[in-house]
Amino acid sequence: MTVCASDIATLRADVDADGHLDEIRDRNRDGAGSVVFRRDGHRTTVGVGDARGFWPKLRGAPKEDMVTRGTFGDFDGDGYLDLALFYSQHDAGDSTRDNMLVHEVRYGPLARDLSGDRTGTIRTGSQAFVYAVWVTDTDHDGRSELQVLQSGGDGMTGRHIGRQHDGGISVGGEEFRGPDRPGTELGRLAFRACADR
């Protein structure tokens, strides 16, 4: 599958494997984006928030400040884009709320509701709020690494790296910890630039 970045906030790829290029847009580069599916001149936009599913939406409805974050990458190296999805509760001041209702990877090709035939768990050391997610491929092995920016409590933020392991993604040790979010890291794409067409 060809995946390319048309700019720092937009990817082009055939997400649903129907032979048509779709657009993955994440304007704020924080994992709150959407996919624009294109077919026969029609466009359908599906946000990562729409991908949560019925039960997580129902369970999260009575809670305040629930936020969905998701990012797309080829985590298992099979050539299809996968979706790493989180649904967690924002902190109350400097206190973390360990309430993460969704932490899963959906393996591609993905359907137009962003579901997948195969899913796996994203194993994290904490259930704290996820500020942002994005992908990298620092070792250039064709398998995306998941970057997770997560609350560390007391106004601190930690950045963690996840890799495909044992049918899901294991998020490892802390790579960064500080009072500010490392904004320069957000939206660093692991895909080549699209050729002008």
NUSESE-87181 format. One line per 8 residues: number of its first residue (from 1); their letters; for each residue x, y negated, z of C-alpha. Coordinates in Angstrom, 1 decimal. Example, Ala and Ser with C-alpha at 12.3 -4.5 7.8 and 13.67 -1.06 7.14 Angstrom:
1 = as = 12.3/4.5/7.8; 13.7/1.1/7.1
***
This chain:
1 = mtvcasdi = 0.0/0.0/0.0; 1.3/-3.5/-0.9; 1.0/-5.9/2.0; 2.4/-9.5/1.7; 2.2/-12.8/3.4; 0.7/-15.6/1.4; 1.6/-18.1/4.2; 2.4/-17.9/7.9
9 = atlradvd = -1.2/-17.3/8.8; -2.5/-15.2/5.9; -1.8/-11.6/4.7; -3.0/-10.0/1.5; -3.7/-6.3/1.5; -6.3/-3.7/0.5; -7.5/-3.1/4.1; -10.4/-0.7/3.2
17 = adghldei = -8.5/1.1/0.3; -11.2/0.2/-2.3; -8.7/-1.1/-4.9; -9.4/-4.8/-4.1; -7.0/-7.1/-2.2; -8.5/-8.5/1.0; -7.2/-11.4/3.1; -6.3/-11.3/6.8
25 = rdrnrdga = -6.5/-14.8/8.2; -5.3/-15.8/11.6; -5.2/-19.6/11.5; -3.9/-20.1/15.1; -1.6/-17.1/14.9; -2.8/-15.7/18.2; -4.7/-12.5/17.1; -8.1/-14.1/17.0
33 = gsvvfrrd = -8.4/-13.8/13.2; -10.6/-12.3/10.6; -10.6/-10.2/7.4; -12.2/-11.5/4.2; -13.2/-8.4/2.2; -13.5/-9.0/-1.6; -15.5/-6.9/-4.0; -17.2/-7.7/-7.3
41 = ghrttvgv = -17.1/-11.4/-6.7; -18.6/-11.1/-3.2; -16.9/-12.0/0.0; -17.6/-10.6/3.5; -15.8/-12.0/6.6; -15.4/-9.8/9.7; -13.7/-11.2/12.8; -11.6/-9.1/15.1
49 = gdargfwp = -14.2/-10.0/17.8; -16.8/-8.1/15.7; -14.7/-5.0/15.8; -15.2/-4.3/19.5; -18.1/-2.0/19.1; -21.5/-1.8/20.9; -20.4/-0.4/24.3; -17.5/-2.7/25.0
57 = klrgapke = -19.7/-5.7/24.0; -22.4/-4.5/26.4; -19.9/-3.9/29.2; -18.3/-7.3/28.7; -21.5/-9.3/28.4; -22.0/-10.0/32.2; -18.3/-10.9/32.6; -16.9/-14.4/32.1
65 = dmvtrgtf = -14.1/-15.3/29.8; -13.7/-12.1/27.9; -11.5/-12.6/24.8; -10.8/-10.3/21.9; -7.3/-10.2/20.3; -6.2/-8.1/17.3; -3.4/-7.7/14.8; -2.8/-5.7/11.7
73 = gdfdgdgy = 0.3/-3.6/10.9; 1.4/-0.2/9.7; 2.2/1.3/13.1; 2.4/5.0/12.0; 4.2/4.3/8.7; 1.6/6.0/6.4; 1.2/2.9/4.1; -2.2/1.8/5.4
81 = ldlalfys = -2.8/-1.2/7.7; -3.9/-0.3/11.2; -5.6/-2.6/13.7; -4.3/-3.0/17.3; -7.3/-4.3/19.3; -7.6/-5.7/22.9; -10.6/-7.0/24.8; -9.6/-8.5/28.2
89 = qhdagdst = -10.6/-11.1/30.7; -8.9/-14.4/31.0; -7.2/-15.3/34.3; -9.0/-17.2/37.1; -6.5/-19.9/37.7; -3.1/-18.3/38.4; -4.7/-15.0/39.5; -4.8/-12.2/37.0
97 = rdnmlvhe = -8.0/-10.3/36.4; -7.1/-6.7/35.6; -10.1/-6.1/33.3; -9.2/-4.8/29.9; -12.2/-3.1/28.3; -10.5/-2.3/25.0; -6.9/-1.4/24.3; -6.8/0.8/21.2
105 = vrygplar = -5.3/1.2/17.7; -7.5/2.0/14.8; -5.5/3.7/12.0; -6.2/2.8/8.4; -7.6/2.7/5.9; -10.2/0.7/7.9; -13.9/0.4/7.1; -15.5/-3.0/6.5
113 = dlsgdrtg = -16.5/-3.2/10.2; -12.8/-2.7/11.0; -13.5/0.8/12.4; -11.1/3.7/11.5; -11.5/7.4/11.2; -8.6/7.8/13.7; -8.0/5.9/16.9; -5.4/6.0/19.6
121 = tirtgsqa = -4.8/4.4/22.9; -2.5/1.4/23.4; -0.8/2.3/26.7; 0.1/-0.8/28.6; 1.7/-1.2/32.1; -0.9/-3.8/33.0; -4.6/-4.5/32.4; -4.1/-8.2/32.6
129 = fvyavwvt = -5.2/-10.8/30.0; -3.8/-10.6/26.5; -3.1/-14.1/25.2; -1.9/-13.1/21.7; -0.7/-10.2/19.6; 1.3/-10.0/16.4; 3.6/-7.6/14.5; 7.2/-7.4/13.6
137 = dtdhdgrs = 9.5/-4.9/12.0; 12.9/-5.8/13.4; 14.5/-2.5/12.6; 13.1/-2.4/9.0; 11.9/1.2/9.3; 8.5/0.5/7.7; 6.7/1.0/11.1; 5.3/-2.2/12.7
145 = elqvlqsg = 6.2/-3.1/16.2; 3.3/-4.5/18.3; 4.2/-7.7/20.2; 1.9/-8.4/23.2; 1.9/-11.7/25.0; 0.2/-11.0/28.4; -0.5/-12.7/31.6; 2.0/-12.1/34.4
153 = gdgmtgrh = 0.1/-13.9/37.1; 1.1/-17.1/39.0; 1.1/-19.0/35.7; 3.7/-16.7/34.2; 3.6/-15.0/30.8; 5.3/-11.8/29.6; 6.1/-10.6/26.1; 6.1/-6.8/25.6
161 = igrqhdgg = 6.9/-4.6/22.6; 4.8/-1.6/21.6; 5.8/1.2/19.2; 3.9/4.2/17.8; 4.3/7.2/20.1; 2.3/10.3/20.8; -0.9/9.5/18.9; -1.1/5.9/20.0
169 = isvggeef = 1.1/2.9/20.9; 3.3/2.7/24.0; 4.0/-0.9/25.2; 7.3/-1.0/26.9; 9.3/-3.2/29.2; 9.1/-7.0/29.4; 11.2/-8.8/26.8; 10.4/-12.3/28.0
177 = rgpdrpgt = 8.9/-13.9/31.2; 8.3/-17.5/31.8; 5.8/-20.2/32.6; 5.3/-21.2/29.0; 4.1/-19.1/26.1; 6.8/-18.7/23.4; 4.9/-20.4/20.6; 7.7/-20.0/18.1
185 = elgrlafr = 7.1/-16.3/18.2; 3.5/-16.4/17.3; 2.6/-15.4/13.8; 6.0/-14.0/12.9; 4.9/-11.6/10.1; 6.7/-8.3/9.3; 5.7/-8.6/5.6; 7.4/-10.1/2.6
193 = acadr = 6.1/-13.2/0.9; 3.5/-12.7/-1.8; 4.7/-13.4/-5.3; 3.0/-16.3/-7.0; 0.2/-15.1/-9.3
***
